[in-house]
């Protein structure tokens, strides 16, 4: 009887909450959606880097505000969020906290109504207008994120940022990909009521979120309407080909940049970028860059491993572990084996094989870790993760990596389709903090781990995802001056490189006796052995606090709220470059042999950096003999410094170098320490865009 009364009591409370929300909503008491805080109307003084003689500018082309549905949800008090971060925050942070040269706001198009898009555009224009064209201090690009998640590897295209050249030729609304998995949760399931039930009494931002939800999901997609002329609706393109077509129809000059590609949260286990070549889902005029590094980790590396192996009958088996990768299905079996009294007993072996099979056939399911009861995150060790690499993306998908894309060719008739992609970095920050990686601190605010206060209920077991967030990267552009067209042209020409957040200076050129210096990103026809030069200069070491101009421009409370009292504040001393690593790739149509065509590292050159950087020359003495197209890119790696997420699972090694214990970067529970920024030594780095060489004999 007591259980029945308790049930009806909860039901009555639930009904009262709904009635209260409906009443407040209909009576107009709910505040408007978060409006722009004021864009600070004074420019930042420009300070030229004396070593930066060829004009290198740093930016962030992947930033979310509270207009993104996930950013809004995770800003709520119930999830220990910071509160609203509207578009003006991105401008003020980029100008004064991180001192960027350019940035873009790329909120998820699927959640943007026409009014939200217009608010974003107005903020971007106001931000860009603060400094005049003769002496710009900050360039703001309009853009959005096209967010797609396919249920199968063949239909998964991933997330792509759309960056528009102009501010005077903008669409009325952005183009999304339809509802994502998170959209479905917010629209249909428990998320609408979480703020009211668990953050009780609810705060104003809880009501704002509910209004945001009802506003954005009440607006249908235009393609789903028979007559949309008089109805507010959102644009949708269900695949990249449709997206490219709609951009052309609107006469928009845009770059479409894949990002977070190897991050396994949203990609099926066997996803592969080559499917986009096979299915005519690539436009080489628009898709010319790939975001190799962000706050969601590093998507550079290809390793030939699988989370599960598909058999002829459609089922999956569990692969054995390698030095680079341990499948979680295999680890599940090991946990069961450790619990057996007699590990050689037939019943034990049968139970091990059963759980390995069940896990392998549920490899992308959120509840798969529940197949083994009473486990902790530590029990799962490093399973599912790319090991021994720099800050890899969580639950790694090797076929979606930048190296896999660069190595893949698909023959269709007499044509060869391939990706020729420049490498960039950005942050993917969901708190409007553009360029947040200038200092390694405040991992929950400067990174993208949920929440920013003292506790958080992590929703995805085992709780290890928080360990794989970093403070994010940057895109660096070689250009003659800080000008919108100059920056965009360099992005288009791939004369750009990625960094892990540090402002490393990097030049990578092909040397030709007749045409001189050919910069990174170039395509070049060459029959003789190529010669290259690399020059890298370490980033400035940072001083505490903020420069004087920040205190003169911003209110102290804003410096505390937005910059967390720490800004980009370079001293006079630089970090030293430790080494230059060269990667050589020979693209192939044999997609099952990619690892044989990726030489990483092909060469390693140690640097004797005495504070002035590192300059090296190298050549490929086999190129002319092999008659193969080749591409080359370089990594400039700094001396090790403490880095947020530098060792994602913080392994304890035995004498043989094997990981015998992990210490995850917790975000909740008794093991969560809000003062722990999960720092570990790592070599911050820069990745050049490749130089693509075509051998004349490869055409025959």
C-alpha positions in Angstrom: 0.0 0.0 0.0 2.8 2.4 0.9 4.5 1.8 -2.5 1.2 2.6 -4.2 0.8 5.8 -2.3 4.4 6.8 -3.0 3.9 6.1 -6.7 0.8 8.3 -6.8 2.6 11.0 -4.8 5.4 11.1 -7.4 2.8 11.1 -10.2 0.9 14.1 -8.6 4.2 16.0 -8.2 5.0 15.2 -11.9 1.6 16.5 -13.0 2.0 19.7 -10.9 5.4 20.4 -12.5 3.9 20.0 -15.9 1.0 22.2 -15.1 3.3 24.8 -13.6 5.5 24.8 -16.7 2.5 25.1 -19.1 1.0 27.9 -17.0 4.2 29.9 -16.8 5.0 29.3 -20.5 1.6 30.4 -21.7 1.5 33.4 -19.4 4.7 34.8 -21.0 6.6 34.7 -17.7 9.5 32.7 -19.2 12.4 34.9 -20.2 13.5 35.2 -23.7 16.2 32.9 -25.1 19.7 34.0 -23.9 20.4 37.2 -25.6 23.8 38.6 -26.7 25.8 40.1 -23.9 27.4 43.2 -25.3 30.2 42.9 -27.8 33.0 45.0 -26.4 33.4 47.9 -28.8 37.1 48.5 -28.5 39.7 46.6 -30.6 42.7 44.8 -29.2 46.1 46.4 -29.8 48.2 44.3 -32.2 51.5 43.0 -31.0 53.7 41.6 -33.8 55.7 38.4 -33.2 59.2 39.4 -34.2 60.0 35.8 -35.3 56.9 35.6 -37.4 58.3 37.2 -40.5 56.0 35.5 -43.0 52.8 36.5 -41.2 51.2 33.5 -39.5 47.7 34.1 -38.0 46.0 31.9 -35.5 42.3 31.1 -35.3 39.5 28.8 -34.2 36.9 27.7 -36.7 34.8 25.5 -34.4 33.1 27.2 -31.5 29.6 26.6 -30.0 27.5 28.9 -28.0 24.4 28.2 -25.9 22.4 28.3 -29.2 23.7 24.7 -29.7 21.2 22.3 -28.2 23.9 20.2 -26.5 25.7 23.3 -25.2 22.4 24.6 -23.7 21.6 21.3 -22.1 25.0 21.0 -20.5 25.0 24.6 -19.3 22.1 23.8 -16.9 22.6 23.9 -13.1 21.3 20.3 -12.9 24.4 19.1 -14.9 26.6 21.5 -13.0 26.9 23.8 -16.0 28.2 27.4 -16.0 25.1 29.0 -17.4 24.5 30.7 -20.7 27.3 31.6 -23.1 25.7 33.5 -26.0 27.4 34.6 -29.3 28.9 37.8 -27.9 30.9 35.7 -25.4 32.7 34.0 -28.3 33.7 37.4 -29.8 34.9 38.9 -26.5 36.8 35.7 -25.5 38.5 35.5 -28.9 39.5 39.2 -28.8 40.6 39.6 -25.2 41.0 36.2 -23.4 42.6 34.1 -26.1 43.8 37.0 -28.4 43.0 35.2 -31.7 43.3 36.7 -35.2 40.1 35.1 -36.5 37.3 32.7 -35.4 33.9 31.4 -36.4 30.8 30.4 -34.5 29.6 27.0 -35.6 26.4 26.1 -33.7 24.6 22.9 -34.7 22.3 23.9 -37.6 19.7 21.3 -36.6 18.8 23.3 -33.5 19.0 26.9 -34.9 15.7 28.7 -35.8 15.8 31.5 -38.2 15.8 34.0 -35.3 18.7 32.3 -33.5 20.7 32.3 -36.8 20.0 36.0 -37.3 21.1 36.8 -33.7 24.3 34.9 -34.4 24.9 36.7 -37.7 24.3 40.1 -36.0 26.7 39.3 -33.3 29.4 38.1 -35.8 28.9 41.3 -37.8 29.1 43.5 -34.7 32.3 41.7 -33.7 33.9 42.1 -37.0 33.0 45.8 -37.2 34.9 46.7 -34.0 38.1 47.2 -36.0 38.3 48.7 -39.5 39.5 47.0 -42.6 42.8 49.0 -42.6 43.9 47.6 -39.3 41.9 44.6 -38.3 42.6 43.0 -34.9 40.0 40.2 -35.3 38.1 38.7 -38.2 34.8 36.9 -37.6 33.5 34.3 -40.0 29.9 33.2 -40.1 29.3 29.4 -40.1 27.5 26.5 -38.7 27.9 22.8 -38.0 26.2 20.1 -40.1 25.8 17.3 -37.6 25.0 13.9 -39.1 25.2 10.4 -37.4 24.5 7.4 -39.6 23.3 4.1 -38.2 25.7 2.1 -40.4 29.3 2.7 -41.6 28.1 3.2 -45.2 25.6 5.9 -44.2 27.7 7.6 -41.5 29.1 10.9 -42.9 29.9 12.6 -39.6 30.1 16.2 -38.5 31.2 19.0 -40.8 31.7 22.7 -40.2 30.5 25.1 -42.9 32.6 28.3 -43.0 31.4 31.1 -45.3 33.7 33.6 -46.9 31.5 36.7 -46.9 29.4 38.5 -44.3 27.3 40.3 -47.0 26.0 37.2 -48.7 24.5 35.0 -46.1 21.7 32.5 -46.2 18.4 33.2 -44.4 18.9 30.0 -42.4 21.7 27.4 -42.1 21.5 23.9 -43.5 21.4 21.0 -41.0 21.4 17.2 -41.4 18.1 16.5 -39.6 17.6 15.3 -36.0 20.6 13.8 -34.3 20.7 11.3 -31.4 20.9 14.1 -28.8 18.0 15.9 -30.5 15.8 12.9 -30.2 16.6 12.6 -26.5 15.9 16.3 -25.9 12.7 16.3 -27.9 11.1 13.0 -27.0 12.6 11.5 -23.8 13.4 12.5 -20.3 15.6 15.6 -21.0 12.7 18.1 -21.2 11.8 17.4 -17.6 15.2 17.0 -16.1 15.7 20.7 -15.2 12.3 20.9 -13.4 12.5 17.6 -11.5 16.2 17.4 -10.5 17.0 21.1 -10.2 14.2 22.0 -7.8 13.2 24.7 -7.4 14.0 25.4 -11.0 16.1 28.4 -12.0 15.4 30.9 -14.7 17.8 29.1 -17.1 15.9 25.9 -16.7 12.7 27.6 -18.0 14.8 29.2 -20.7 16.0 25.8 -21.8 12.5 24.4 -21.9 11.4 27.4 -24.1 14.4 26.9 -26.3 13.4 23.2 -26.7 9.8 24.0 -27.5 10.9 26.8 -29.9 13.5 24.9 -31.9 11.6 21.6 -32.2 8.3 23.2 -33.1 9.9 24.5 -36.3 9.7 21.7 -39.0 12.2 21.0 -41.8 11.3 22.7 -45.0 11.7 19.5 -47.1 9.1 17.8 -45.0 6.5 20.4 -45.9 4.4 20.4 -49.1 4.2 24.2 -49.1 6.7 26.0 -47.0 6.3 29.5 -48.4 4.4 30.8 -45.4 5.7 28.5 -42.7 8.8 29.0 -40.6 11.0 26.0 -41.3 14.6 24.8 -41.1 16.8 23.7 -44.0 17.9 20.1 -44.2 20.4 18.1 -46.3 20.5 14.5 -45.3 24.0 13.7 -46.9 27.0 15.7 -48.0 26.1 15.6 -51.6 22.8 17.4 -50.8 24.7 19.9 -48.7 27.1 20.7 -51.4 24.2 21.1 -53.9 22.3 23.5 -51.6 25.4 25.6 -51.0 25.8 25.9 -54.8 22.2 26.8 -55.3 22.5 29.6 -52.8 25.7 30.7 -54.5 27.6 30.6 -51.2 31.4 30.4 -51.2 32.0 28.0 -48.4 34.5 25.5 -47.0 33.1 22.3 -45.6 35.4 20.9 -42.9 35.0 17.3 -41.4 35.9 17.2 -37.7 36.1 14.9 -34.8 36.1 12.1 -37.4 37.8 9.4 -35.3 35.7 10.2 -32.1 33.7 7.0 -31.5 30.8 8.4 -29.5 28.8 9.1 -32.7 30.5 6.9 -35.4 29.7 3.2 -35.9 32.7 1.0 -35.2 33.6 0.2 -38.9 33.0 3.7 -40.2 35.4 4.7 -43.0 35.9 8.0 -44.8 36.5 6.1 -48.1 32.8 5.3 -48.2 32.2 9.0 -49.0 34.5 8.6 -52.1 32.7 5.5 -53.1 29.2 7.1 -52.7 30.0 10.4 -54.5 29.8 12.3 -51.2 32.9 14.4 -51.6 33.4 17.8 -53.3 37.1 18.6 -53.7 36.3 22.3 -54.2 34.6 22.6 -50.8 36.0 19.8 -48.7 39.7 20.9 -48.8 40.5 20.7 -45.0 40.1 18.3 -42.2 40.1 19.1 -38.5 42.8 16.8 -37.2 42.8 17.9 -33.6 40.3 19.5 -31.2 39.1 19.4 -27.6 37.7 16.0 -28.5 41.2 14.7 -29.2 43.5 13.7 -32.0 42.0 12.1 -35.2 45.3 11.9 -37.1 46.6 8.3 -36.8 45.6 5.2 -38.8 46.2 1.8 -37.2 44.9 -1.4 -38.6 42.6 -2.7 -35.8 38.9 -3.4 -35.3 36.6 -3.3 -32.3 34.9 -6.4 -33.7 35.3 -8.6 -36.8 32.3 -9.1 -39.0 31.8 -12.7 -40.2 30.1 -14.0 -43.4 26.9 -14.8 -41.5 26.5 -11.2 -40.3 27.6 -11.8 -36.7 30.8 -10.5 -35.1 33.7 -12.1 -33.3 36.1 -10.6 -30.9 39.6 -9.9 -32.2 42.8 -10.4 -30.2 44.6 -7.4 -28.7 47.6 -5.8 -30.3 50.3 -3.5 -29.0 48.2 -0.5 -30.2 44.8 -1.6 -29.3 42.8 -3.8 -26.9 39.2 -4.5 -27.8 36.7 -4.1 -25.0 35.1 -7.4 -25.9 38.4 -9.1 -25.2 38.8 -7.1 -21.9 35.3 -8.2 -20.9 36.4 -11.8 -21.2 39.5 -11.1 -19.2 37.4 -9.6 -16.4 35.3 -12.8 -16.3 38.4 -15.0 -16.4 39.9 -13.2 -13.4 36.9 -14.0 -11.4 37.0 -17.8 -12.1 38.4 -20.0 -9.4 39.8 -22.3 -12.1 40.6 -20.4 -15.3 41.1 -23.6 -17.2 37.7 -25.0 -16.2 35.3 -25.6 -19.2 32.5 -23.6 -17.6 34.9 -20.6 -17.1 36.1 -20.8 -20.7 32.5 -21.0 -21.9 31.5 -17.9 -19.9 34.5 -16.0 -21.2 33.6 -16.8 -24.8 29.9 -16.0 -24.2 30.6 -12.5 -22.9 33.2 -11.8 -25.7 30.6 -12.8 -28.3 27.8 -10.8 -26.7 30.0 -7.7 -26.4 31.3 -8.0 -29.9 27.8 -8.1 -31.2 26.8 -5.1 -29.2 30.0 -3.1 -29.8 28.2 0.3 -30.4 25.5 -0.1 -27.7 25.6 2.2 -24.7 24.7 -0.6 -22.3 27.3 -3.1 -23.5 29.5 -2.6 -20.4 26.6 -3.8 -18.3 27.2 -7.3 -19.8 29.8 -7.7 -17.1 28.3 -6.9 -13.7 29.9 -5.1 -10.8 32.8 -3.5 -12.7 34.5 -0.2 -12.2 36.1 2.0 -14.9 39.5 0.8 -13.7 38.6 -2.8 -14.6 38.3 -2.0 -18.3 41.9 -0.6 -18.4 42.7 0.9 -21.9 40.2 -1.1 -23.9 38.6 0.6 -26.9 41.3 3.3 -27.0 44.2 3.9 -29.3 47.3 3.5 -27.2 50.7 5.1 -27.3 49.7 8.2 -29.3 49.3 11.9 -28.5 45.8 12.6 -26.9 43.8 10.2 -29.2 40.0 10.6 -29.7 37.8 8.6 -27.4 36.7 5.1 -28.6 38.9 5.5 -31.7 37.7 4.8 -35.2 40.9 4.4 -37.3 39.0 4.3 -40.7 37.8 7.9 -40.0 41.3 9.2 -39.3 43.1 11.9 -41.3 45.7 9.4 -42.4 43.1 7.0 -43.6 41.5 9.7 -45.7 44.9 10.9 -47.2 45.8 7.3 -48.1 42.5 6.3 -49.8 41.9 6.4 -53.5 38.8 5.1 -55.2 38.7 4.3 -58.9 35.5 5.0 -60.8 35.8 4.4 -64.5 38.8 6.2 -65.7 38.8 8.6 -62.8 40.6 8.4 -59.4 38.7 10.0 -56.5 40.8 11.0 -53.5 40.9 13.4 -50.6 43.5 16.2 -50.8 43.0 17.7 -47.4 44.9 20.3 -45.5 45.2 19.8 -41.7 43.7 22.2 -39.2 43.0 22.3 -35.5 40.2 24.1 -33.5 38.6 23.7 -30.1 35.0 22.4 -30.5 34.4 24.3 -27.3 30.8 24.4 -26.2 31.1 27.4 -23.9 31.8 30.0 -26.5 35.5 30.0 -25.5 37.2 30.3 -28.9 40.9 29.4 -28.8 40.7 28.0 -25.2 44.0 26.1 -25.3 46.4 29.0 -24.6 47.0 27.8 -21.0 46.6 24.3 -19.6 44.1 24.9 -16.8 40.4 24.7 -15.9 39.8 21.5 -17.9 36.0 21.6 -17.5 35.7 25.2 -18.7 38.5 25.4 -21.2 37.8 21.9 -22.3 34.5 20.2 -23.2 34.0 17.8 -20.3 30.5 18.3 -19.0 30.0 20.7 -16.2 32.3 23.2 -14.6 31.4 23.1 -10.9 32.2 20.6 -8.2 30.2 17.5 -9.2 28.6 15.9 -12.2 26.6 12.7 -12.8 28.4 11.0 -15.8 25.8 9.3 -18.0 28.0 6.9 -20.1 29.5 3.9 -18.2 32.2 3.2 -17.6 33.2 6.8 -16.8 36.2 7.3 -18.9 35.1 9.7 -21.6 36.0 12.7 -19.4 39.7 11.6 -19.6 39.8 12.2 -23.3 38.9 15.9 -23.5 41.7 18.4 -24.0 41.7 22.2 -24.1 41.6 22.1 -27.9 43.6 23.2 -30.9 44.1 26.0 -33.3 44.3 26.6 -37.1 47.3 28.6 -38.3 47.2 30.4 -41.6 50.1 31.8 -43.7 48.8 35.0 -45.2 50.2 38.4 -46.3 48.0 40.3 -43.9 45.1 40.0 -41.5 42.3 40.4 -44.1 39.1 38.3 -44.6 39.9 37.4 -48.2 43.6 36.7 -47.5 42.7 34.4 -44.6 40.0 32.6 -46.6 42.2 32.2 -49.7 44.9 30.6 -47.6 42.4 28.2 -46.1 41.2 27.3 -49.6 44.8 26.9 -50.8 45.6 24.7 -47.8 48.5 26.9 -46.8 47.5 26.2 -43.2 48.5 24.0 -40.3 47.1 22.6 -37.1 48.4 23.0 -33.6 47.3 21.3 -30.3 46.6 24.8 -28.9 50.2 26.2 -28.6 51.2 29.0 -31.1 54.0 27.1 -32.7 55.4 28.7 -35.8 55.8 26.3 -38.7 57.0 26.5 -42.3 57.1 23.5 -44.6 58.1 23.9 -48.2 59.1 22.0 -51.3 62.2 23.3 -53.0 62.3 23.5 -56.8 65.2 24.9 -58.8 62.9 26.5 -61.4 59.9 27.6 -59.4 61.5 28.2 -56.1 59.6 27.6 -52.8 56.4 25.6 -53.0 54.4 25.9 -49.7 52.5 23.4 -47.7 49.1 22.4 -49.1 50.3 22.6 -52.7 49.8 20.0 -55.5 52.8 19.6 -57.7 53.8 17.5 -60.7 57.4 16.2 -60.2 59.5 13.4 -61.6 62.8 13.9 -59.8 63.5 13.3 -56.1 62.0 16.1 -54.1 63.8 18.2 -51.5 62.1 19.9 -48.6 62.7 22.4 -45.9 61.1 22.7 -42.5 61.4 25.5 -40.0 59.7 25.4 -36.6 59.8 27.8 -33.6 58.3 27.0 -30.2 55.4 28.8 -28.7 55.9 31.5 -26.1 55.8 30.5 -22.4 52.9 32.2 -20.7 52.9 34.6 -17.8 50.1 34.5 -15.2 47.1 36.7 -15.5 46.1 39.0 -18.4 47.8 41.8 -20.3 47.0 45.4 -19.3 44.8 46.0 -22.4 42.4 43.3 -21.2 41.9 45.1 -17.8 41.4 48.4 -19.7 38.7 46.9 -22.0 36.8 44.4 -19.8 35.0 44.7 -16.5 36.8 42.7 -13.7 33.7 40.5 -13.2 33.7 39.7 -17.0 37.4 38.8 -16.9 36.6 36.4 -14.0 33.5 34.9 -15.6 34.7 34.5 -19.1 38.5 34.4 -19.0 38.7 32.9 -15.5 41.3 35.6 -14.8 43.8 34.0 -17.2 44.4 35.2 -20.7 46.9 34.6 -23.5 49.8 36.5 -22.0 53.1 35.6 -23.6 56.5 36.3 -22.1 59.8 36.6 -23.9 61.0 33.0 -23.6 59.9 30.2 -26.0 59.5 26.5 -25.6 62.1 24.5 -27.5 61.3 22.2 -30.4 62.3 18.7 -29.6 62.1 17.0 -33.0 60.6 17.0 -36.5 58.7 13.9 -37.6 57.9 13.4 -41.3 55.0 11.3 -42.5 55.0 9.9 -46.0 51.8 8.5 -47.6 51.4 6.8 -51.0 47.7 6.8 -51.7 46.2 3.4 -52.8 43.0 1.9 -54.1 43.7 -1.2 -52.1 41.8 0.1 -49.0 42.5 -3.1 -47.0 46.3 -2.3 -47.2 46.3 1.3 -46.0 48.8 0.6 -43.2 51.4 -0.5 -45.8 51.1 2.8 -47.6 51.4 5.1 -44.5 55.0 5.5 -43.2 54.7 7.1 -39.8 57.2 8.3 -39.0 59.1 8.1 -42.3 61.9 10.2 -40.9 62.6 11.6 -37.4 65.0 14.5 -37.1 66.1 15.6 -33.6 66.5 19.3 -33.1 69.2 21.2 -31.3 67.0 24.1 -30.4 68.9 26.8 -28.5 65.9 29.1 -28.3 65.8 30.1 -31.9 63.8 27.2 -33.3 64.7 24.3 -35.5 65.5 24.3 -39.3 66.0 21.0 -41.2 66.2 19.8 -44.8 65.4 16.4 -46.2 64.9 14.6 -49.5 63.2 11.4 -50.7 65.8 9.5 -52.7 63.3 6.7 -53.7 60.6 8.9 -55.2 61.9 9.0 -58.7 62.4 5.2 -58.9 59.0 4.2 -57.5 56.8 6.0 -60.0 54.1 6.6 -57.3 52.2 9.6 -56.2 53.2 10.6 -52.7 52.3 13.1 -50.1 54.4 14.4 -47.2 53.5 16.3 -44.0 55.5 17.1 -40.9 54.9 17.3 -37.1 56.9 19.8 -35.1 56.9 18.6 -31.5 57.9 20.7 -28.6 59.6 19.7 -25.4 57.2 18.0 -23.0 55.0 20.2 -20.7 52.1 19.5 -18.5 49.0 19.2 -20.6 45.3 18.6 -19.7 44.6 15.0 -20.7 48.2 14.4 -21.7 47.9 10.8 -20.5 44.2 10.2 -20.9 43.9 7.2 -18.5 47.1 7.9 -16.5 48.5 4.4 -16.7 50.8 2.9 -14.1 53.4 0.9 -16.0 55.3 -2.2 -14.9 59.0 -2.8 -15.6 58.1 -4.1 -19.1 56.3 -0.9 -19.9 52.8 -2.5 -19.7 49.9 -0.7 -18.3 48.8 -2.5 -15.1 46.5 0.1 -13.5 44.7 3.2 -14.7 43.5 6.3 -12.9 40.7 7.9 -15.0 40.1 11.6 -15.0 36.8 11.4 -13.1 34.0 13.9 -13.4 31.7 12.7 -10.7 31.4 10.6 -7.6 33.6 10.1 -4.6 36.8 10.0 -6.8 36.1 13.3 -8.5 38.5 16.1 -7.5 37.4 19.5 -8.9 41.0 20.7 -8.5 42.4 18.0 -10.6 43.1 19.3 -14.2 44.4 15.8 -15.2 47.7 17.2 -16.1 50.4 14.9 -17.6 53.6 15.6 -19.6 53.1 15.6 -23.4 54.8 17.1 -26.4 52.5 19.8 -27.8 52.7 19.9 -31.5 51.9 21.4 -34.9 50.9 19.4 -38.0 51.6 20.9 -41.4 49.2 20.4 -44.3 50.6 17.9 -46.8 52.5 18.6 -50.0 50.9 16.4 -52.7 53.3 15.2 -55.4 52.1 13.6 -58.7 54.6 11.4 -60.5 54.2 11.7 -64.3 54.6 7.9 -64.7 51.7 7.2 -62.3 49.3 8.5 -65.0 50.0 5.6 -67.3 
